[in-house]
Amino acid sequence: MEDKDYYKILGVSRDATEDQVKKNYRKVAMEYHPDRNPGNKEAEEKFKMASEAYEVLRDPEKREIYDRYGIEGLKGTGFTGFRGFEDIFSAFGDIFEDFFGFGAAGRSRTRARAGADLRYDLKISFHDSAFGKEAEIEIPKNVVCDVCNGTGAKPGTYPIQCLTCKGTGQVTRSQGFFTISTTCGHCQGEGKIIPHACKECRGHGRVRKTKKIQAKIPPGVDTGSKLRIRGEGEEGQRGGPPGDLFVFIYVEPHDFFARDGDDIVCQIPISFPQAALGTEIAVPTLNGEKKLLVPKGTESGAILRIKGEGFPKIRGYGRGDEIVQVIVKTPRDLMKRQEEILREFEELGRKREKQEGGWKRVAKAEN
């Protein structure tokens, strides 16, 4: 299954509906399910690959990213596939019950507990939100104790079966016609007790440590964007799969630019002569300065556009634009000669208006 064409793996077309994807996954999973192919490594690999394909194609957001950018694009979402059967059965347990009448039967998972998901709030710059980055983050989490290998018992000793519940974790009591099962108070439902606890983890089997994780931030993210990194949450208990890490993005505001969807917005001041006569100005962009032509007679507040200098479109091709609002500055602290020129300019304007008004009166009289 080296060919990672998820559509080919499930045998569906690229425009297949969600029901068709689910139906074909059922067919492939039924054929290669490990309980039906014991010891068959090739079947196990095909089963894992089919589950990976279904995980992507059943999710509209992941499917759209895969359709546009392929497997590389999925890495930005934190999707790395499944690490083993426990992950698959945890994700699709209800599906296997629907498909086969069994889920993880025979795998002693009734008491397994998945690890909790974790959240991390990551602050990035405006520039990094536009171009993406790889950030190293530190996550405090519970991990398996290295001293006791997760048993909770002092090295050289082992947990023993709880005599109260005989290892079931449940105590059954009869009251008249009723039989009531409750969690064993002696072992707290664990089914075992630890006579000599590990000093490192104090019998819990897990310790608190900080782990460094590389988070790949895709270009185009915005405040509120959420990345999922599979398997980097809390570790599971009693063989359960680990939880996931969710990275929530906060983008710091920029001193000059603002964001409007996929576009970048900014304001550029120009002088009155530049607005009246037209000019070419240098405008800052995220990729350095770009030349922008200001047309003759541009008014204050006019909107000009630089194509392709905005944010990349996460759910599409290309980039947004840079929207430049032109602000015409009113001059202050004029020199004497500047005042004279402006007064002359104003006088010429009045003469022109009178002249144009006279021609209009002549034209009206002729008509």
Buried (B, 14 or more C-beta within 10 A) or exposed (E): BEEBEBBEBBBBEEEBEEEBBBEBBBBBBEEBBBBEBEEEEEBBEBBBBBBBBBBBBBBEEBBBBBBEBEBEBBBBBBBEBBEEBBBBBBBBEEBBEEBBEEBBBEBEBEBBEBBBBBEBEBEBEBEBBBBBBEBEBEBEBBBBBEBBEBBBBBEEBEBEEBEBBEBBBEBEEEEEEEEEEEEBEEBEBBBBBBEBBBEBBEBBBBBEEEEEBEBBBBBBBBBEBEBBBBBBBBBBBBEBBBBBBBBBBEBEEBEEBEBEEBBBBBEBEBEBEBBBEEBEBEBBBBEEEBEBEBEEEBEBEBEBEBEEBBBBBBEEEEBBBBBBEBEBEEEEEEEEEEEEEEEEEEEEEEEEEEEEEEEEEEEEEEE
